[in-house]
Amino acid sequence: MLRGDGMTGRPALVAVSGPPGAGKTTLARAVAEALAWPLVCRDEIRERLAVTGSDSTDPNLKTLELFFREIGELLTAGKSVVAEAAFQDRLWRPGLEPLTGLAGIRVVRSVVDPEIARARISRRAVDDPSRAVHADAELLRRIADGQRPIESWVPIALDVPSLVVDTTRGYRPSLGRVVEFGAGVSGRRTLCLGSSVSWVVMSLSDYLDITVAEAERQWREILSRQGDSENRPRINHTPVETLLAGAVRVVANVRAGGGDGRTFPFPVPELARLFRRKPNGVASKVQNLSGVPGRNRGATTDIELGRRLAAEPKLVATTYRVVVTAARNVGIGTDRLSDFLGLEHGGSMVLLGQEEIDEADLQTAVEREMRQRLMENLETDGATERALMRMIRVGQSAFASEVLRNYGDACAFCGFTLGDGRRPTLLRAGHIKPWRDSNPRERLDVANGIAACPTHDAAFDTGLMTLDTAANHLVVRFSPRLAAAVNNHPATAFQFTGDGLRQRIDLTVPVVAPEDRYLAWHREQVFG
């Protein structure tokens, strides 16, 4: 049996190291997934401690203790491991050296230009709230004060095989070479763990040309898995799982990370239970399929597949129906896999909320993102620009879907609904603070959205009416123009009085209530 330490049967420990911003977490995840080995990540342990609390006055020391304890337990059980941390020599060598008796250790050292590392740190500090526990802001302050924590990082000094990987643009050497190094393999080959293949490079046709029979086979394999556990080897995502993750992008904006205690939007928890995976693992796969290289954790196939699905919504519908049909054929009912796209029994794949985005505003947003990518020395070719544009449009559709779900697929102002939750729908899911005036995070924030029928959406969107905040409800307020129309025209009054409009909106209906800052912006900037 091929184990981590070449052909000796001894488990392996691949220590992925590097200074802040060197891309070591992204690389470690890719290597662990390719090898189907457990991943022990220092930052994830630190995030868990932030949620559960620590009995130590120094959570960093407690993190260090738990990090090496988890690695030791896995190696003692005979499991090969990928471990990710800074692995600076002075602090980390005392914990790593004793493990040489349990495993064959190989060190992967991520390197990158310090300016690119600094740009990555700045970006993630803004984009990822979970980074607050890692003191990125303090790190940036030290850099601003003239200190050089990236350049002064000291690699671990152990007499073990090591490989330097430049993460500036992709990986040099290639990810395949890094995986082979980690497994102790020379020459390109398919790696196996026991009798099951653990590293197989999929082609796009494995996903896009999937048949019902093949999907049924994959579902049976998924259903035969044991329940998720910390010690279960990492299992690569099948095309069935990956295609459903791609479909999730249309209906939910998903961010991975933040530890096991965080919550994820529908249908991520449902899919995690069905796949026997952690919700964060499903969220990572959804995020990998953005189609935009550089910041996501996806392999090349994920990026290519994400681009195809974003460019051709019909493919999403076609593959979704194949996968869901196969699921039903093997006994997976709607209680375990809901028809979250509303396309199982027909209908067309429609991206919701696109009328909110003006082409000029979209182009401005893409250009801003491309300038940021240029600063970070990430890909800025034409394919990436097109992928960014599609990613924004898909993100808007996911925002609209989440807002409609938040309001029970009914108009907040009058209760209008088709009642079946299917797409397309007559409802609108608009921004309270308009898309063009919102930053990227606000554009995807469900608390910045409200579901409405076309008439009431237009009245709110154009400032003919607004919402005032009360204790546990919102109060509708008319502009002078709309108030006059209601008084003078019976047809208008029919739409904006009595059963045609709720003067008071109960906040027990939406799971996520509109935030005051967005409502205040609407009252001050739009209403009138």
Secondary structure, 3 states (H helix, E strand, C coil): CCCCCCCCCCCEEEEEECCCCCCHHHHHHHHHHHHCCCEEEHHHHHHHHHHHCCCCCCHHHHHHHHHHHHHHHHHHCCCCEEEECCCEHHHHHHHHHHHHHCCEEEEEEEECCHHHHHHHHHHHHHHCHHHHHHCHHHHHHHHHCCCCCCCCCCECCCCCCEEEEECCCCCECCHHHHHHHHHCCCCCCCEEECCEEEECCCCHHHHHCCCHHHHHHHHHHHHCCCCCCCCCCCCCCCHHHHHHHHHHHHHCCCCCCCCCCCCCCCCHHHHHHHHCCCHHHHHHHHHHCCCCCCCCCCCHHHHHHHHHHHHCHHHHHHHHHHHHHHHHHCCCCCCCCCCCCCCCCCCCCCCCCHHHCCHHHHHHHHHHHHHHHHHCCCCCCHHHHHHHHHHHHHHHHHHHHHHHHHCCCCCCCCCCCCCCCCCCCCCEEEECCCHHHCCHHHHCCHHHEEEECHHHHHHHHCCCEEEEECCCEEEEEECHHHHHHHHHCHHHHHHHCHHHCCCEEECCCCCCCCCHHHHHHHHHHCCC
